[in-house]
Amino acid sequence: MIDRANLISLATAVPPHRLTQAEAADRTRDLFAHRLPDFGRIARIFKSTGIEARYLVKPIEWYLEPVGWPERTAAYLEGAQDLFVAAAEKAMAAAGCRASDIDTIVTISSTGIATPSLEARAAGRLGFRSDVERVPVFGLGCAGGVSGLAIASRLAQARPGSTVLMVAVEICTTAFRLDQLTKVNMVATALFGDGAAACVLRTGETGIAAIEGAGEHMWPDTLDIMGWKTEERGLGVIFDRDIPPFAERNVGPAVDGILERLGIARESVDRFTCHPGGAKVITALESTLHLEQGALDHERAVLSAYGNMSAPTVLFVLDRVRAAGLPRRTVLTAMGPGFSCGALSLARAA
């Protein structure tokens, strides 16, 4: 029997610049109200997101000036490296290991282009071995926290005793666009923040929890629901307004199917830990997963304090769930481009 991969440690990190939602609304009004006729109605999104504050890799003044691909890429590379190092150092310290002990690094990021990839750029600062295996993964979007953890667990299982570091880092705020006079751009401006989360995984050692298994579901003909557009001045956000109702109709059955394939009874799940894509998405998830309204309290708290950081966000939620007392079985879920849904089951260490 193959040993399960164990989640040995979990750590999070945010950049230094905190922006309140009230300030974000005021600055956005100054920039767009005179150029966007329907701004007054659209701007209500700043109050309905459930967000109080977010963290940015750049001071607010940087976002108020026109910037193109070179400036956005430079901000991504600098900010992502700093967050990668901060989260990885905390996770390795919590696991009682050093960078030289890491055998495999899984890097999850979809908000910028880095070649060489982020773990290679951070290697000198952290001290990874020259023979460390690198697995950079791009394009998973908000689903990356769950899917990345699943990838890392399978790599740990494939090489029993090896140590795998998974880092999810997203710099969503570089997608803020002054030239986009659209509701979608306003939603992104009201929703996104920056952050990173890191985990250390290994077989044969008791940690936070054992990873029981994971799976994904992808719906056909849904490429236009969520993702990025590559445009002249930077990445453009793809957000379908029907994401919450789509989630309410489809995510529950998809998660049930994943659990069935894993041989896990739905009624044995003590808590679902979900990616909080937005206030309406959280409500939709409570409905589709047959939870009481308000059950996803840690999701709302993370959304309020940090905004939607894409891939790392679900791991911020897991960190809060762990601090409150991890239940016997927890199932992580996240939706992402594809359109897709991932789920991963964690069993608390005895």
SULPENOR-V764720 format. One record per residue. N is the residue number from 1. RES is the residue in three letters. PHI is phi in whole degrees, 0 to 359 (* if undefined). D_LAST is the distance of its C-alpha to the last C-alpha in whole Angstrom. Layout:
n: {N,N}
res: {RES,RES}
phi: {PHI,PHI}
d_last: {D_LAST,D_LAST}
This chain:
n: {1,2,3,4,5,6,7,8,9,10,11,12,13,14,15,16,17,18,19,20,21,22,23,24,25,26,27,28,29,30,31,32,33,34,35,36,37,38,39,40,41,42,43,44,45,46,47,48,49,50,51,52,53,54,55,56,57,58,59,60,61,62,63,64,65,66,67,68,69,70,71,72,73,74,75,76,77,78,79,80,81,82,83,84,85,86,87,88,89,90,91,92,93,94,95,96,97,98,99,100,101,102,103,104,105,106,107,108,109,110,111,112,113,114,115,116,117,118,119,120,121,122,123,124,125,126,127,128,129,130,131,132,133,134,135,136,137,138,139,140,141,142,143,144,145,146,147,148,149,150,151,152,153,154,155,156,157,158,159,160,161,162,163,164,165,166,167,168,169,170,171,172,173,174,175,176,177,178,179,180,181,182,183,184,185,186,187,188,189,190,191,192,193,194,195,196,197,198,199,200,201,202,203,204,205,206,207,208,209,210,211,212,213,214,215,216,217,218,219,220,221,222,223,224,225,226,227,228,229,230,231,232,233,234,235,236,237,238,239,240,241,242,243,244,245,246,247,248,249,250,251,252,253,254,255,256,257,258,259,260,261,262,263,264,265,266,267,268,269,270,271,272,273,274,275,276,277,278,279,280,281,282,283,284,285,286,287,288,289,290,291,292,293,294,295,296,297,298,299,300,301,302,303,304,305,306,307,308,309,310,311,312,313,314,315,316,317,318,319,320,321,322,323,324,325,326,327,328,329,330,331,332,333,334,335,336,337,338,339,340,341,342,343,344,345,346,347,348,349,350}
res: {MET,ILE,ASP,ARG,ALA,ASN,LEU,ILE,SER,LEU,ALA,THR,ALA,VAL,PRO,PRO,HIS,ARG,LEU,THR,GLN,ALA,GLU,ALA,ALA,ASP,ARG,THR,ARG,ASP,LEU,PHE,ALA,HIS,ARG,LEU,PRO,ASP,PHE,GLY,ARG,ILE,ALA,ARG,ILE,PHE,LYS,SER,THR,GLY,ILE,GLU,ALA,ARG,TYR,LEU,VAL,LYS,PRO,ILE,GLU,TRP,TYR,LEU,GLU,PRO,VAL,GLY,TRP,PRO,GLU,ARG,THR,ALA,ALA,TYR,LEU,GLU,GLY,ALA,GLN,ASP,LEU,PHE,VAL,ALA,ALA,ALA,GLU,LYS,ALA,MET,ALA,ALA,ALA,GLY,CYS,ARG,ALA,SER,ASP,ILE,ASP,THR,ILE,VAL,THR,ILE,SER,SER,THR,GLY,ILE,ALA,THR,PRO,SER,LEU,GLU,ALA,ARG,ALA,ALA,GLY,ARG,LEU,GLY,PHE,ARG,SER,ASP,VAL,GLU,ARG,VAL,PRO,VAL,PHE,GLY,LEU,GLY,CYS,ALA,GLY,GLY,VAL,SER,GLY,LEU,ALA,ILE,ALA,SER,ARG,LEU,ALA,GLN,ALA,ARG,PRO,GLY,SER,THR,VAL,LEU,MET,VAL,ALA,VAL,GLU,ILE,CYS,THR,THR,ALA,PHE,ARG,LEU,ASP,GLN,LEU,THR,LYS,VAL,ASN,MET,VAL,ALA,THR,ALA,LEU,PHE,GLY,ASP,GLY,ALA,ALA,ALA,CYS,VAL,LEU,ARG,THR,GLY,GLU,THR,GLY,ILE,ALA,ALA,ILE,GLU,GLY,ALA,GLY,GLU,HIS,MET,TRP,PRO,ASP,THR,LEU,ASP,ILE,MET,GLY,TRP,LYS,THR,GLU,GLU,ARG,GLY,LEU,GLY,VAL,ILE,PHE,ASP,ARG,ASP,ILE,PRO,PRO,PHE,ALA,GLU,ARG,ASN,VAL,GLY,PRO,ALA,VAL,ASP,GLY,ILE,LEU,GLU,ARG,LEU,GLY,ILE,ALA,ARG,GLU,SER,VAL,ASP,ARG,PHE,THR,CYS,HIS,PRO,GLY,GLY,ALA,LYS,VAL,ILE,THR,ALA,LEU,GLU,SER,THR,LEU,HIS,LEU,GLU,GLN,GLY,ALA,LEU,ASP,HIS,GLU,ARG,ALA,VAL,LEU,SER,ALA,TYR,GLY,ASN,MET,SER,ALA,PRO,THR,VAL,LEU,PHE,VAL,LEU,ASP,ARG,VAL,ARG,ALA,ALA,GLY,LEU,PRO,ARG,ARG,THR,VAL,LEU,THR,ALA,MET,GLY,PRO,GLY,PHE,SER,CYS,GLY,ALA,LEU,SER,LEU,ALA,ARG,ALA,ALA}
phi: {*,283,296,287,283,249,279,276,208,213,216,231,207,228,285,279,263,264,236,285,294,297,292,300,295,296,294,294,299,299,275,241,302,278,246,239,305,264,300,304,289,296,294,299,301,295,267,263,286,81,257,260,200,215,241,237,280,235,298,304,299,297,281,268,250,296,227,247,304,300,292,294,295,297,294,297,298,292,293,293,297,298,290,303,297,298,291,296,299,294,293,292,297,294,273,72,230,248,300,290,272,282,263,219,239,254,248,249,196,228,254,190,250,226,223,298,287,299,293,290,292,271,301,294,287,263,91,295,293,289,258,296,273,250,228,282,234,240,102,278,58,297,282,296,296,285,294,295,296,295,299,298,293,292,291,294,294,293,231,307,92,283,249,245,252,246,233,250,223,225,246,293,289,289,271,297,232,286,271,260,267,225,295,300,294,294,299,298,294,276,248,274,222,247,180,211,220,223,225,248,233,198,271,72,216,288,224,291,194,265,271,280,158,207,200,225,224,236,269,289,59,231,295,265,278,206,157,241,251,269,238,299,257,149,285,249,280,252,226,276,295,267,302,301,295,297,297,296,282,243,292,304,300,295,296,301,295,297,298,297,295,276,76,250,288,304,288,275,279,276,206,265,246,244,289,273,295,176,300,292,294,299,299,296,293,300,290,289,266,59,254,294,298,99,296,273,289,292,298,294,294,293,301,297,275,231,74,270,262,63,310,289,301,297,283,297,295,301,298,291,299,297,296,278,116,296,288,299,225,236,245,276,224,202,258,203,300,148,283,219,219,241,219,218,258,245,250,303,296,292}
d_last: {19,19,16,14,15,12,13,13,16,18,21,24,28,31,35,37,39,38,40,40,41,44,46,45,47,50,50,49,52,54,54,54,56,59,59,57,59,56,54,54,52,49,48,47,44,43,42,41,38,36,36,37,36,36,36,38,39,43,45,46,49,48,48,51,53,54,52,51,49,50,49,46,45,45,43,40,40,40,38,35,36,35,32,31,31,29,26,26,26,24,21,22,22,19,18,20,22,26,28,29,26,25,26,27,27,27,29,29,33,35,38,40,41,40,42,41,37,35,33,36,38,35,35,37,36,32,33,32,33,36,34,31,31,32,31,33,32,35,35,32,33,31,28,28,24,23,25,25,21,21,24,22,19,22,23,20,20,23,23,20,20,22,21,22,23,23,26,27,30,33,36,37,40,42,43,45,48,52,54,52,53,51,48,46,46,46,43,41,43,41,38,37,35,34,31,28,24,23,19,19,17,16,15,14,12,8,9,9,8,10,13,14,18,21,24,27,30,34,37,40,43,41,42,43,41,39,40,42,46,47,50,53,52,48,45,46,43,43,41,42,43,41,38,37,38,37,34,34,36,34,30,29,30,29,26,26,27,25,22,24,25,21,21,18,20,21,20,16,16,15,17,20,20,23,26,28,32,34,34,36,33,30,32,33,29,28,31,30,27,28,26,28,30,28,25,25,25,23,25,28,28,27,30,32,31,31,33,32,32,31,28,26,26,23,21,23,21,18,18,19,17,14,16,16,13,11,11,9,11,14,17,19,23,26,30,32,36,36,36,32,29,26,22,19,16,12,9,6,4,0}
